[in-house]
Amino acid sequence: MPIRVNLDIMLARRKVSSKALAEAVGITQANLSILKTGKAKAIRFSTLEAICRFLDCSPGDILECTKSPDDPE
């Protein structure tokens, strides 16, 4: 199952810029962009925790499992 990153949605809901989030969490804007576009292969739990704390959300608000056409039903 592919994992979809809904970070853009949470940023829009909280009316927070990517730059503000990157500074608050302590990651570069380039790494945040990689995460937002779904190109990241992994995320540290400490980074995910910091993002969730800053955006006042849970990991399930940011990460979502989706079905791919190859998945059995």
Biopython code that builds the backbone (N, CA, C, O; Angstrom):
import numpy as np
from Bio.PDB.StructureBuilder import StructureBuilder

atoms = [
    (1, "MET", "N", (0.839, -1.191, 0.000)),
    (1, "MET", "CA", (0.000, 0.000, 0.000)),
    (1, "MET", "C", (0.878, 1.247, 0.000)),
    (1, "MET", "O", (1.704, 1.425, 0.895)),
    (2, "PRO", "N", (0.711, 2.081, -0.964)),
    (2, "PRO", "CA", (1.457, 3.344, -0.968)),
    (2, "PRO", "C", (0.983, 4.249, 0.171)),
    (2, "PRO", "O", (-0.178, 4.220, 0.577)),
    (3, "ILE", "N", (1.903, 5.034, 0.658)),
    (3, "ILE", "CA", (1.572, 5.994, 1.719)),
    (3, "ILE", "C", (1.541, 7.383, 1.103)),
    (3, "ILE", "O", (2.501, 7.816, 0.466)),
    (4, "ARG", "N", (0.433, 8.072, 1.299)),
    (4, "ARG", "CA", (0.260, 9.438, 0.800)),
    (4, "ARG", "C", (0.565, 10.407, 1.939)),
    (4, "ARG", "O", (0.147, 10.199, 3.078)),
    (5, "VAL", "N", (1.298, 11.462, 1.614)),
    (5, "VAL", "CA", (1.638, 12.496, 2.599)),
    (5, "VAL", "C", (0.691, 13.673, 2.387)),
    (5, "VAL", "O", (0.678, 14.287, 1.320)),
    (6, "ASN", "N", (-0.096, 13.978, 3.410)),
    (6, "ASN", "CA", (-1.074, 15.068, 3.342)),
    (6, "ASN", "C", (-0.605, 16.308, 4.099)),
    (6, "ASN", "O", (-1.410, 17.022, 4.696)),
    (7, "LEU", "N", (0.680, 16.554, 4.070)),
    (7, "LEU", "CA", (1.235, 17.679, 4.815)),
    (7, "LEU", "C", (0.738, 19.018, 4.278)),
    (7, "LEU", "O", (0.489, 19.939, 5.056)),
    (8, "ASP", "N", (0.593, 19.137, 2.974)),
    (8, "ASP", "CA", (0.077, 20.382, 2.388)),
    (8, "ASP", "C", (-1.320, 20.707, 2.913)),
    (8, "ASP", "O", (-1.646, 21.864, 3.179)),
    (9, "ILE", "N", (-2.133, 19.670, 3.057)),
    (9, "ILE", "CA", (-3.493, 19.871, 3.559)),
    (9, "ILE", "C", (-3.464, 20.405, 4.984)),
    (9, "ILE", "O", (-4.199, 21.333, 5.322)),
    (10, "MET", "N", (-2.610, 19.814, 5.818)),
    (10, "MET", "CA", (-2.523, 20.259, 7.218)),
    (10, "MET", "C", (-1.953, 21.671, 7.310)),
    (10, "MET", "O", (-2.395, 22.463, 8.143)),
    (11, "LEU", "N", (-0.989, 21.990, 6.474)),
    (11, "LEU", "CA", (-0.431, 23.353, 6.471)),
    (11, "LEU", "C", (-1.515, 24.359, 6.094)),
    (11, "LEU", "O", (-1.612, 25.426, 6.701)),
    (12, "ALA", "N", (-2.323, 24.025, 5.104)),
    (12, "ALA", "CA", (-3.395, 24.930, 4.683)),
    (12, "ALA", "C", (-4.451, 25.076, 5.776)),
    (12, "ALA", "O", (-4.928, 26.180, 6.038)),
    (13, "ARG", "N", (-4.816, 23.967, 6.411)),
    (13, "ARG", "CA", (-5.819, 24.023, 7.482)),
    (13, "ARG", "C", (-5.351, 24.875, 8.655)),
    (13, "ARG", "O", (-6.139, 25.595, 9.268)),
    (14, "ARG", "N", (-4.067, 24.786, 8.957)),
    (14, "ARG", "CA", (-3.515, 25.538, 10.092)),
    (14, "ARG", "C", (-3.030, 26.932, 9.694)),
    (14, "ARG", "O", (-2.616, 27.725, 10.539)),
    (15, "LYS", "N", (-3.089, 27.214, 8.389)),
    (15, "LYS", "CA", (-2.628, 28.500, 7.849)),
    (15, "LYS", "C", (-1.189, 28.788, 8.260)),
    (15, "LYS", "O", (-0.857, 29.859, 8.769)),
    (16, "VAL", "N", (-0.343, 27.776, 8.014)),
    (16, "VAL", "CA", (1.078, 27.842, 8.359)),
    (16, "VAL", "C", (1.878, 27.684, 7.067)),
    (16, "VAL", "O", (1.524, 26.875, 6.209)),
    (17, "SER", "N", (2.945, 28.449, 6.929)),
    (17, "SER", "CA", (3.794, 28.332, 5.745)),
    (17, "SER", "C", (4.800, 27.192, 5.928)),
    (17, "SER", "O", (5.122, 26.795, 7.048)),
    (18, "SER", "N", (5.275, 26.690, 4.814)),
    (18, "SER", "CA", (6.304, 25.653, 4.846)),
    (18, "SER", "C", (7.549, 26.164, 5.545)),
    (18, "SER", "O", (8.198, 25.431, 6.292)),
    (19, "LYS", "N", (7.877, 27.417, 5.301)),
    (19, "LYS", "CA", (9.067, 28.010, 5.907)),
    (19, "LYS", "C", (8.937, 28.028, 7.432)),
    (19, "LYS", "O", (9.886, 27.690, 8.139)),
    (20, "ALA", "N", (7.776, 28.416, 7.934)),
    (20, "ALA", "CA", (7.567, 28.468, 9.390)),
    (20, "ALA", "C", (7.666, 27.070, 9.993)),
    (20, "ALA", "O", (8.257, 26.892, 11.058)),
    (21, "LEU", "N", (7.088, 26.081, 9.315)),
    (21, "LEU", "CA", (7.154, 24.712, 9.813)),
    (21, "LEU", "C", (8.590, 24.207, 9.824)),
    (21, "LEU", "O", (9.034, 23.614, 10.807)),
    (22, "ALA", "N", (9.314, 24.437, 8.744)),
    (22, "ALA", "CA", (10.702, 23.979, 8.654)),
    (22, "ALA", "C", (11.543, 24.581, 9.780)),
    (22, "ALA", "O", (12.335, 23.880, 10.410)),
    (23, "GLU", "N", (11.373, 25.869, 10.028)),
    (23, "GLU", "CA", (12.133, 26.521, 11.087)),
    (23, "GLU", "C", (11.757, 25.973, 12.457)),
    (23, "GLU", "O", (12.630, 25.746, 13.295)),
    (24, "ALA", "N", (10.465, 25.759, 12.692)),
    (24, "ALA", "CA", (10.003, 25.281, 13.995)),
    (24, "ALA", "C", (10.469, 23.852, 14.267)),
    (24, "ALA", "O", (10.782, 23.501, 15.404)),
    (25, "VAL", "N", (10.511, 23.034, 13.223)),
    (25, "VAL", "CA", (10.866, 21.628, 13.384)),
    (25, "VAL", "C", (12.374, 21.416, 13.327)),
    (25, "VAL", "O", (12.892, 20.437, 13.864)),
    (26, "GLY", "N", (13.071, 22.334, 12.677)),
    (26, "GLY", "CA", (14.523, 22.217, 12.579)),
    (26, "GLY", "C", (14.989, 21.380, 11.407)),
    (26, "GLY", "O", (16.000, 20.684, 11.502)),
    (27, "ILE", "N", (14.255, 21.441, 10.294)),
    (27, "ILE", "CA", (14.693, 20.776, 9.070)),
    (27, "ILE", "C", (14.776, 21.818, 7.957)),
    (27, "ILE", "O", (14.202, 22.902, 8.061)),
    (28, "THR", "N", (15.487, 21.477, 6.906)),
    (28, "THR", "CA", (15.622, 22.426, 5.805)),
    (28, "THR", "C", (14.328, 22.462, 4.996)),
    (28, "THR", "O", (13.535, 21.521, 5.011)),
    (29, "GLN", "N", (14.142, 23.562, 4.301)),
    (29, "GLN", "CA", (12.966, 23.669, 3.432)),
    (29, "GLN", "C", (13.045, 22.650, 2.303)),
    (29, "GLN", "O", (12.018, 22.160, 1.835)),
    (30, "ALA", "N", (14.256, 22.332, 1.866)),
    (30, "ALA", "CA", (14.423, 21.329, 0.812)),
    (30, "ALA", "C", (13.954, 19.960, 1.297)),
    (30, "ALA", "O", (13.259, 19.253, 0.568)),
    (31, "ASN", "N", (14.326, 19.579, 2.518)),
    (31, "ASN", "CA", (13.887, 18.281, 3.057)),
    (31, "ASN", "C", (12.383, 18.271, 3.311)),
    (31, "ASN", "O", (11.726, 17.248, 3.121)),
    (32, "LEU", "N", (11.846, 19.387, 3.733)),
    (32, "LEU", "CA", (10.404, 19.477, 3.933)),
    (32, "LEU", "C", (9.677, 19.328, 2.591)),
    (32, "LEU", "O", (8.631, 18.684, 2.517)),
    (33, "SER", "N", (10.226, 19.918, 1.551)),
    (33, "SER", "CA", (9.640, 19.809, 0.213)),
    (33, "SER", "C", (9.639, 18.360, -0.261)),
    (33, "SER", "O", (8.664, 17.901, -0.854)),
    (34, "ILE", "N", (10.722, 17.643, -0.002)),
    (34, "ILE", "CA", (10.801, 16.227, -0.374)),
    (34, "ILE", "C", (9.728, 15.430, 0.353)),
    (34, "ILE", "O", (9.101, 14.542, -0.225)),
    (35, "LEU", "N", (9.522, 15.750, 1.614)),
    (35, "LEU", "CA", (8.487, 15.076, 2.386)),
    (35, "LEU", "C", (7.093, 15.415, 1.853)),
    (35, "LEU", "O", (6.252, 14.531, 1.694)),
    (36, "LYS", "N", (6.854, 16.696, 1.579)),
    (36, "LYS", "CA", (5.537, 17.132, 1.101)),
    (36, "LYS", "C", (5.168, 16.513, -0.236)),
    (36, "LYS", "O", (3.996, 16.218, -0.471)),
    (37, "THR", "N", (6.125, 16.312, -1.103)),
    (37, "THR", "CA", (5.844, 15.772, -2.433)),
    (37, "THR", "C", (5.732, 14.254, -2.440)),
    (37, "THR", "O", (5.414, 13.655, -3.468)),
    (38, "GLY", "N", (5.995, 13.630, -1.290)),
    (38, "GLY", "CA", (5.900, 12.181, -1.205)),
    (38, "GLY", "C", (7.108, 11.454, -1.745)),
    (38, "GLY", "O", (7.059, 10.241, -1.949)),
    (39, "LYS", "N", (8.195, 12.172, -1.981)),
    (39, "LYS", "CA", (9.406, 11.558, -2.521)),
    (39, "LYS", "C", (10.321, 11.009, -1.429)),
    (39, "LYS", "O", (11.301, 10.328, -1.730)),
    (40, "ALA", "N", (10.015, 11.294, -0.176)),
    (40, "ALA", "CA", (10.840, 10.813, 0.936)),
    (40, "ALA", "C", (10.661, 9.304, 1.087)),
    (40, "ALA", "O", (9.554, 8.785, 0.943)),
    (41, "LYS", "N", (11.747, 8.613, 1.375)),
    (41, "LYS", "CA", (11.704, 7.171, 1.589)),
    (41, "LYS", "C", (11.457, 6.840, 3.059)),
    (41, "LYS", "O", (11.036, 5.731, 3.388)),
    (42, "ALA", "N", (11.719, 7.805, 3.939)),
    (42, "ALA", "CA", (11.556, 7.569, 5.373)),
    (42, "ALA", "C", (11.408, 8.907, 6.080)),
    (42, "ALA", "O", (11.738, 9.960, 5.534)),
    (43, "ILE", "N", (10.904, 8.842, 7.310)),
    (43, "ILE", "CA", (10.834, 10.023, 8.159)),
    (43, "ILE", "C", (11.149, 9.562, 9.580)),
    (43, "ILE", "O", (10.642, 8.535, 10.032)),
    (44, "ARG", "N", (11.969, 10.309, 10.267)),
    (44, "ARG", "CA", (12.287, 9.968, 11.655)),
    (44, "ARG", "C", (11.065, 10.233, 12.518)),
    (44, "ARG", "O", (10.323, 11.192, 12.306)),
    (45, "PHE", "N", (10.878, 9.363, 13.492)),
    (45, "PHE", "CA", (9.762, 9.555, 14.411)),
    (45, "PHE", "C", (9.886, 10.886, 15.145)),
    (45, "PHE", "O", (8.875, 11.529, 15.427)),
    (46, "SER", "N", (11.098, 11.303, 15.456)),
    (46, "SER", "CA", (11.277, 12.581, 16.155)),
    (46, "SER", "C", (10.838, 13.748, 15.271)),
    (46, "SER", "O", (10.285, 14.725, 15.775)),
    (47, "THR", "N", (11.076, 13.660, 13.966)),
    (47, "THR", "CA", (10.637, 14.700, 13.037)),
    (47, "THR", "C", (9.124, 14.681, 12.906)),
    (47, "THR", "O", (8.485, 15.734, 12.927)),
    (48, "LEU", "N", (8.548, 13.499, 12.771)),
    (48, "LEU", "CA", (7.090, 13.367, 12.675)),
    (48, "LEU", "C", (6.430, 13.896, 13.951)),
    (48, "LEU", "O", (5.407, 14.579, 13.892)),
    (49, "GLU", "N", (7.018, 13.579, 15.087)),
    (49, "GLU", "CA", (6.478, 14.066, 16.361)),
    (49, "GLU", "C", (6.529, 15.589, 16.429)),
    (49, "GLU", "O", (5.568, 16.222, 16.867)),
    (50, "ALA", "N", (7.637, 16.178, 16.001)),
    (50, "ALA", "CA", (7.782, 17.636, 16.032)),
    (50, "ALA", "C", (6.778, 18.306, 15.091)),
    (50, "ALA", "O", (6.198, 19.337, 15.433)),
    (51, "ILE", "N", (6.574, 17.725, 13.916)),
    (51, "ILE", "CA", (5.597, 18.259, 12.970)),
    (51, "ILE", "C", (4.197, 18.196, 13.578)),
    (51, "ILE", "O", (3.446, 19.170, 13.534)),
    (52, "CYS", "N", (3.860, 17.050, 14.140)),
    (52, "CYS", "CA", (2.530, 16.887, 14.750)),
    (52, "CYS", "C", (2.340, 17.839, 15.929)),
    (52, "CYS", "O", (1.261, 18.406, 16.100)),
    (53, "ARG", "N", (3.362, 18.014, 16.726)),
    (53, "ARG", "CA", (3.248, 18.916, 17.862)),
    (53, "ARG", "C", (3.022, 20.348, 17.378)),
    (53, "ARG", "O", (2.174, 21.059, 17.917)),
    (54, "PHE", "N", (3.773, 20.771, 16.370)),
    (54, "PHE", "CA", (3.661, 22.135, 15.860)),
    (54, "PHE", "C", (2.301, 22.372, 15.201)),
    (54, "PHE", "O", (1.705, 23.435, 15.373)),
    (55, "LEU", "N", (1.811, 21.385, 14.448)),
    (55, "LEU", "CA", (0.539, 21.536, 13.733)),
    (55, "LEU", "C", (-0.666, 21.101, 14.571)),
    (55, "LEU", "O", (-1.808, 21.202, 14.123)),
    (56, "ASP", "N", (-0.406, 20.619, 15.782)),
    (56, "ASP", "CA", (-1.463, 20.149, 16.676)),
    (56, "ASP", "C", (-2.350, 19.118, 15.974)),
    (56, "ASP", "O", (-3.563, 19.290, 15.847)),
    (57, "CYS", "N", (-1.697, 18.038, 15.521)),
    (57, "CYS", "CA", (-2.406, 16.974, 14.822)),
    (57, "CYS", "C", (-1.782, 15.641, 15.194)),
    (57, "CYS", "O", (-0.860, 15.589, 16.009)),
    (58, "SER", "N", (-2.274, 14.575, 14.607)),
    (58, "SER", "CA", (-1.714, 13.247, 14.841)),
    (58, "SER", "C", (-1.063, 12.749, 13.547)),
    (58, "SER", "O", (-1.334, 13.285, 12.472)),
    (59, "PRO", "N", (-0.202, 11.724, 13.644)),
    (59, "PRO", "CA", (0.437, 11.202, 12.432)),
    (59, "PRO", "C", (-0.564, 10.778, 11.356)),
    (59, "PRO", "O", (-0.279, 10.903, 10.165)),
    (60, "GLY", "N", (-1.727, 10.281, 11.763)),
    (60, "GLY", "CA", (-2.749, 9.874, 10.797)),
    (60, "GLY", "C", (-3.337, 11.023, 10.009)),
    (60, "GLY", "O", (-3.928, 10.811, 8.950)),
    (61, "ASP", "N", (-3.182, 12.255, 10.516)),
    (61, "ASP", "CA", (-3.637, 13.426, 9.767)),
    (61, "ASP", "C", (-2.666, 13.761, 8.645)),
    (61, "ASP", "O", (-3.036, 14.415, 7.671)),
    (62, "ILE", "N", (-1.424, 13.312, 8.784)),
    (62, "ILE", "CA", (-0.378, 13.640, 7.817)),
    (62, "ILE", "C", (-0.104, 12.485, 6.864)),
    (62, "ILE", "O", (0.100, 12.698, 5.669)),
    (63, "LEU", "N", (-0.098, 11.266, 7.388)),
    (63, "LEU", "CA", (0.213, 10.081, 6.589)),
    (63, "LEU", "C", (-1.033, 9.237, 6.392)),
    (63, "LEU", "O", (-1.792, 9.002, 7.332)),
    (64, "GLU", "N", (-1.238, 8.784, 5.166)),
    (64, "GLU", "CA", (-2.434, 8.010, 4.842)),
    (64, "GLU", "C", (-2.055, 6.836, 3.953)),
    (64, "GLU", "O", (-1.355, 7.010, 2.956)),
    (65, "CYS", "N", (-2.510, 5.648, 4.308)),
    (65, "CYS", "CA", (-2.306, 4.463, 3.466)),
    (65, "CYS", "C", (-3.373, 4.457, 2.386)),
    (65, "CYS", "O", (-4.558, 4.639, 2.664)),
    (66, "THR", "N", (-2.942, 4.247, 1.163)),
    (66, "THR", "CA", (-3.886, 4.182, 0.044)),
    (66, "THR", "C", (-3.732, 2.840, -0.661)),
    (66, "THR", "O", (-2.686, 2.197, -0.582)),
    (67, "LYS", "N", (-4.758, 2.443, -1.328)),
    (67, "LYS", "CA", (-4.705, 1.199, -2.086)),
    (67, "LYS", "C", (-4.116, 1.447, -3.467)),
    (67, "LYS", "O", (-4.428, 2.441, -4.123)),
    (68, "SER", "N", (-3.277, 0.543, -3.887)),
    (68, "SER", "CA", (-2.778, 0.613, -5.255)),
    (68, "SER", "C", (-3.552, -0.415, -6.080)),
    (68, "SER", "O", (-4.152, -1.336, -5.523)),
    (69, "PRO", "N", (-3.540, -0.262, -7.385)),
    (69, "PRO", "CA", (-4.295, -1.197, -8.234)),
    (69, "PRO", "C", (-3.835, -2.640, -8.068)),
    (69, "PRO", "O", (-4.603, -3.563, -8.341)),
    (70, "ASP", "N", (-2.592, -2.853, -7.621)),
    (70, "ASP", "CA", (-2.045, -4.204, -7.467)),
    (70, "ASP", "C", (-2.434, -4.872, -6.155)),
    (70, "ASP", "O", (-2.224, -6.074, -5.991)),
    (71, "ASP", "N", (-3.004, -4.105, -5.211)),
    (71, "ASP", "CA", (-3.354, -4.661, -3.905)),
    (71, "ASP", "C", (-4.527, -5.622, -4.020)),
    (71, "ASP", "O", (-5.497, -5.335, -4.722)),
    (72, "PRO", "N", (-4.447, -6.767, -3.333)),
    (72, "PRO", "CA", (-5.605, -7.664, -3.331)),
    (72, "PRO", "C", (-6.739, -7.066, -2.516)),
    (72, "PRO", "O", (-6.498, -6.283, -1.597)),
    (73, "GLU", "N", (-7.947, -7.418, -2.839)),
    (73, "GLU", "CA", (-9.093, -6.847, -2.125)),
    (73, "GLU", "C", (-9.481, -7.637, -0.961)),
    (73, "GLU", "O", (-10.430, -7.281, -0.262)),
]
sb = StructureBuilder()
sb.init_structure("model")
sb.init_model(0)
sb.init_chain("A")
sb.init_seg("    ")
for serial, (resi, resn, name, xyz) in enumerate(atoms, 1):
    if name == "N":
        sb.init_residue(resn, " ", resi, " ")
    sb.init_atom(name, np.array(xyz, "f"), 0.0, 1.0, " ", f" {name:<3s}", serial, name[0])
structure = sb.get_structure()
